[in-house]
Amino acid sequence: MSDRRLFKRMVLGLPQNARDYAAVAAAADLAELLGIGLDGTFVEDAALLEVAGLPCVRELRPLEGWRPISLTQLAREIEHAAATARRLFDEATRLCTVDTSFSLVRGAAADVLVGQATADDILVIVEPKNPGERVTRQFTELLAAAFRAAAAVMIVPSRIARVRGPVVTIAENPDDPSISAALDIAAAAGELLIAVPLNGFDSSKILTERAAAAGVRLKIASALPRKFDQPALVSNIGGLKPRLIIISRGTLDDAGDASLASFCAVPVLVIEPDKAASTG
């Protein structure tokens, strides 16, 4: 790991569902590797209480039929969910030596998390295990907002296939900012770095020199043409059995980045193209 870190902290939107906290542990492991702090934020949906307070809103209960929503009960359930989130976050990060913090904020998740993140952060989005939750407006808006932020974005899939294995970077040129992050993480993890060149650029000499300087074992995969098939790329990367994939923003479209994480079942770190320039 170089003394000049590319990132200062991770900003993690904590899941609403307790089943999704394995992904929080995976994010904590990567924060540890990078040597950066991890801030977990649980967002209470303010709109839920506002809507529940409308006189026309009802809930359907078994054996009871349609009834007005009890704001007192709903508030208790939200309070319980926040307490559970804090307990699960503490459990997931108990072995971390980096700084960790928990915060509870009321608002819209997309606004809260994007508002917290800066260009030096990694904004972490957890994919829900429940397929139905992945298509909810709350999750899709959060993902879209994350990609509009200045921060890097890490998508952590609902299923983690492995926590050991090579770090894979998909790079469009020798100055691609994904390479710097990949070298840092591969060095810290003691893992092989597999570089997948796009557009057929001549990368072997430059990448070999940089890897040697970082003390990283390097393998250069076959170069892909400028017009590659995105689904085929996702399948090919999965065959490399990575523990982490690093890619620059715009190499794939946003849906492709999310599909890469879901299909390969490992986190995907998406870096802003100007990150290398901002770090000098």
C-alpha positions as CSV (number, residue, x, y, z in Angstrom):
1,M,0.0,0.0,0.0
2,S,1.4,3.4,-0.9
3,D,1.6,6.1,1.7
4,R,-0.6,8.4,-0.5
5,R,-4.0,6.8,-0.3
6,L,-6.4,7.2,-3.2
7,F,-9.3,7.3,-0.8
8,K,-10.0,8.5,2.8
9,R,-13.1,6.6,3.9
10,M,-16.0,4.4,2.9
11,V,-19.5,5.8,3.2
12,L,-21.9,2.8,3.6
13,G,-25.6,2.9,3.3
14,L,-26.7,0.3,5.8
15,P,-29.3,-2.2,4.6
16,Q,-32.9,-2.2,5.9
17,N,-33.0,-6.0,5.9
18,A,-30.9,-8.0,8.4
19,R,-30.3,-10.7,5.8
20,D,-28.1,-8.2,3.8
21,Y,-25.4,-7.7,6.5
22,A,-23.0,-10.2,5.1
23,A,-22.3,-7.6,2.5
24,V,-21.5,-5.1,5.2
25,A,-18.8,-7.5,6.5
26,A,-17.4,-7.7,3.0
27,A,-17.2,-3.9,2.8
28,A,-15.5,-3.8,6.2
29,D,-12.8,-6.2,5.0
30,L,-12.1,-4.0,2.0
31,A,-11.9,-0.9,4.2
32,E,-9.4,-2.7,6.3
33,L,-7.3,-3.6,3.3
34,L,-7.3,0.0,2.1
35,G,-6.6,1.3,5.6
36,I,-9.5,3.8,5.5
37,G,-12.3,4.5,7.9
38,L,-15.8,3.0,7.4
39,D,-18.9,5.2,8.2
40,G,-22.1,3.2,8.3
41,T,-25.3,5.3,8.0
42,F,-28.8,3.9,8.6
43,V,-31.4,6.1,7.0
44,E,-34.9,6.3,8.4
45,D,-37.3,7.0,5.6
46,A,-39.0,10.3,6.6
47,A,-41.5,9.9,3.8
48,L,-42.8,6.7,5.4
49,L,-44.0,8.4,8.5
50,E,-45.5,11.3,6.5
51,V,-47.5,9.0,4.2
52,A,-48.6,6.9,7.2
53,G,-50.0,9.9,8.9
54,L,-52.4,10.7,6.1
55,P,-56.0,10.0,7.0
56,C,-56.7,8.1,3.8
57,V,-53.9,5.6,4.3
58,R,-54.8,2.1,5.6
59,E,-53.0,-1.1,6.2
60,L,-54.4,-4.6,5.7
61,R,-54.0,-6.9,8.6
62,P,-54.9,-10.6,8.7
63,L,-58.2,-11.3,10.4
64,E,-58.7,-7.6,11.1
65,G,-59.2,-6.2,7.6
66,W,-58.2,-2.6,6.7
67,R,-57.2,-0.4,9.6
68,P,-55.6,3.0,10.1
69,I,-51.9,2.8,10.5
70,S,-50.7,3.3,14.1
71,L,-48.0,6.0,14.0
72,T,-46.9,5.0,17.4
73,Q,-46.4,1.4,16.4
74,L,-44.7,2.4,13.2
75,A,-42.3,4.6,15.1
76,R,-41.5,1.8,17.4
77,E,-40.8,-0.5,14.5
78,I,-38.5,2.1,12.9
79,E,-36.7,2.5,16.2
80,H,-36.2,-1.2,16.5
81,A,-34.9,-1.5,12.9
82,A,-32.3,1.2,13.7
83,A,-31.2,-0.6,16.9
84,T,-30.9,-3.8,15.0
85,A,-28.8,-2.1,12.3
86,R,-26.4,-0.7,14.8
87,R,-26.0,-4.1,16.5
88,L,-25.4,-5.8,13.1
89,F,-23.0,-3.1,12.0
90,D,-21.0,-3.5,15.2
91,E,-20.9,-7.2,14.8
92,A,-19.7,-6.9,11.1
93,T,-16.9,-4.4,12.1
94,R,-15.8,-5.8,15.4
95,L,-12.5,-7.0,14.1
96,C,-11.7,-3.8,12.2
97,T,-8.6,-1.9,13.2
98,V,-9.6,1.1,11.1
99,D,-12.0,3.8,12.4
100,T,-15.6,2.8,12.2
101,S,-18.7,4.9,13.0
102,F,-22.5,4.5,13.0
103,S,-24.9,7.3,12.3
104,L,-28.7,7.5,12.2
105,V,-30.2,10.0,9.8
106,R,-33.8,10.7,8.8
107,G,-34.5,11.6,5.2
108,A,-34.3,10.1,1.7
109,A,-31.5,7.6,1.4
110,A,-30.2,8.9,-1.9
111,D,-30.1,12.5,-0.7
112,V,-28.5,11.6,2.6
113,L,-25.7,9.3,1.4
114,V,-24.8,11.3,-1.7
115,G,-24.8,14.4,0.4
116,Q,-22.2,12.8,2.8
117,A,-19.8,11.6,0.1
118,T,-16.9,13.6,-1.2
119,A,-14.5,13.0,-4.1
120,D,-12.1,11.3,-1.7
121,D,-14.7,8.7,-0.5
122,I,-16.0,5.4,-1.7
123,L,-19.8,5.3,-1.6
124,V,-20.9,1.7,-0.9
125,I,-24.2,0.4,-2.2
126,V,-25.4,-3.0,-1.0
127,E,-27.5,-5.1,-3.4
128,P,-30.5,-6.6,-1.5
129,K,-30.8,-10.3,-1.3
130,N,-34.6,-10.1,-2.0
131,P,-35.0,-9.7,-5.8
132,G,-38.2,-7.7,-5.2
133,E,-36.2,-5.1,-3.2
134,R,-33.8,-4.7,-6.1
135,V,-36.5,-3.2,-8.3
136,T,-38.0,-0.9,-5.7
137,R,-37.9,2.8,-6.3
138,Q,-35.8,3.4,-3.2
139,F,-33.0,1.1,-4.3
140,T,-32.9,2.1,-8.0
141,E,-32.9,5.8,-7.1
142,L,-30.1,5.2,-4.6
143,L,-28.0,3.4,-7.2
144,A,-28.7,6.1,-9.8
145,A,-27.8,8.9,-7.3
146,A,-24.6,7.2,-6.3
147,F,-23.4,7.3,-9.9
148,R,-24.1,11.0,-10.1
149,A,-21.9,11.7,-7.0
150,A,-18.3,12.8,-7.2
151,A,-17.2,9.8,-5.1
152,A,-16.1,6.4,-6.3
153,V,-18.9,3.8,-6.0
154,M,-18.6,0.2,-4.7
155,I,-21.4,-2.2,-5.5
156,V,-21.5,-5.1,-3.1
157,P,-23.7,-8.0,-4.4
158,S,-26.2,-9.9,-2.3
159,R,-24.1,-13.0,-2.6
160,I,-20.3,-13.0,-2.0
161,A,-18.7,-15.9,-4.0
162,R,-15.3,-15.6,-2.4
163,V,-13.1,-13.5,-0.2
164,R,-9.8,-14.7,-1.6
165,G,-8.6,-14.6,-5.2
166,P,-7.1,-12.2,-7.7
167,V,-7.9,-8.5,-8.0
168,V,-9.1,-7.8,-11.5
169,T,-8.8,-4.4,-13.2
170,I,-10.4,-3.6,-16.6
171,A,-8.4,-0.8,-18.1
172,E,-8.8,1.3,-21.2
173,N,-5.3,2.7,-21.2
174,P,-2.0,2.6,-19.1
175,D,-3.1,5.8,-17.2
176,D,-6.6,4.3,-16.3
177,P,-7.2,5.3,-12.6
178,S,-8.5,1.8,-11.9
179,I,-4.9,0.5,-12.2
180,S,-3.6,2.6,-9.3
181,A,-6.4,1.4,-7.0
182,A,-5.9,-2.2,-8.2
183,L,-2.2,-2.1,-7.5
184,D,-2.8,-0.7,-4.0
185,I,-5.4,-3.3,-3.1
186,A,-3.5,-6.3,-4.6
187,A,-0.4,-5.3,-2.7
188,A,-2.3,-4.9,0.6
189,A,-4.1,-8.3,0.1
190,G,-1.0,-10.1,-1.3
191,E,-3.1,-11.2,-4.2
192,L,-2.4,-11.6,-7.9
193,L,-3.4,-8.7,-10.1
194,I,-5.1,-9.6,-13.4
195,A,-5.2,-6.7,-15.9
196,V,-7.8,-6.9,-18.7
197,P,-6.8,-4.3,-21.3
198,L,-9.5,-2.8,-23.5
199,N,-9.1,-1.4,-26.9
200,G,-5.9,-3.3,-27.5
201,F,-3.5,-0.8,-26.0
202,D,0.1,-2.0,-25.6
203,S,0.2,-2.3,-21.8
204,S,2.7,-5.0,-21.0
205,K,5.8,-3.0,-20.4
206,I,4.2,-0.2,-18.4
207,L,2.0,-2.4,-16.3
208,T,4.9,-4.8,-15.6
209,E,7.1,-2.0,-14.4
210,R,4.3,-0.5,-12.1
211,A,3.5,-3.9,-10.7
212,A,7.1,-4.7,-9.9
213,A,7.5,-1.3,-8.2
214,A,4.5,-2.1,-6.0
215,G,5.6,-5.7,-5.3
216,V,2.5,-7.1,-7.0
217,R,2.3,-10.3,-9.0
218,L,0.8,-9.5,-12.4
219,K,-1.0,-11.4,-15.1
220,I,-2.1,-9.6,-18.3
221,A,-5.2,-11.1,-19.8
222,S,-6.0,-11.1,-23.5
223,A,-6.9,-7.6,-24.8
224,L,-10.5,-7.0,-25.7
225,P,-11.4,-5.0,-28.8
226,R,-12.9,-1.5,-28.8
227,K,-16.3,-2.8,-29.6
228,F,-16.8,-5.6,-27.1
229,D,-20.0,-7.4,-26.2
230,Q,-20.9,-6.3,-22.6
231,P,-22.6,-9.6,-21.6
232,A,-19.7,-11.6,-22.9
233,L,-17.3,-9.4,-20.9
234,V,-19.2,-10.0,-17.7
235,S,-19.1,-13.7,-18.3
236,N,-15.4,-13.7,-19.1
237,I,-14.5,-11.7,-16.0
238,G,-16.5,-14.1,-13.9
239,G,-14.3,-16.9,-15.2
240,L,-11.2,-15.3,-13.7
241,K,-12.7,-15.9,-10.2
242,P,-11.8,-12.5,-8.7
243,R,-12.3,-11.4,-5.2
244,L,-12.7,-7.8,-6.4
245,I,-13.2,-6.0,-9.7
246,I,-12.0,-2.5,-10.3
247,I,-13.2,-0.4,-13.3
248,S,-13.3,3.2,-14.2
249,R,-16.6,5.0,-14.6
250,G,-17.8,4.9,-18.2
251,T,-16.0,1.8,-19.3
252,L,-19.4,0.1,-18.9
253,D,-22.7,1.8,-18.5
254,D,-24.1,2.0,-15.0
255,A,-26.3,-1.1,-15.5
256,G,-23.3,-3.0,-16.7
257,D,-21.4,-2.1,-13.5
258,A,-24.2,-3.4,-11.4
259,S,-24.6,-6.6,-13.5
260,L,-20.9,-7.3,-13.2
261,A,-21.2,-7.3,-9.4
262,S,-24.3,-9.4,-9.4
263,F,-23.1,-12.0,-12.0
264,C,-19.6,-12.4,-10.6
265,A,-20.8,-12.3,-7.0
266,V,-18.0,-10.1,-5.8
267,P,-17.7,-6.3,-5.1
268,V,-17.1,-4.0,-8.0
269,L,-15.3,-0.7,-7.3
270,V,-16.1,2.0,-9.9
271,I,-13.7,4.9,-10.0
272,E,-14.2,8.4,-11.4
273,P,-12.1,8.9,-14.5
274,D,-10.4,12.0,-13.0
275,K,-9.3,10.3,-9.8
276,A,-5.8,9.8,-10.9
277,A,-5.4,13.4,-11.8
278,S,-6.8,14.6,-8.5
279,T,-4.3,12.5,-6.5
280,G,-1.3,13.7,-8.5
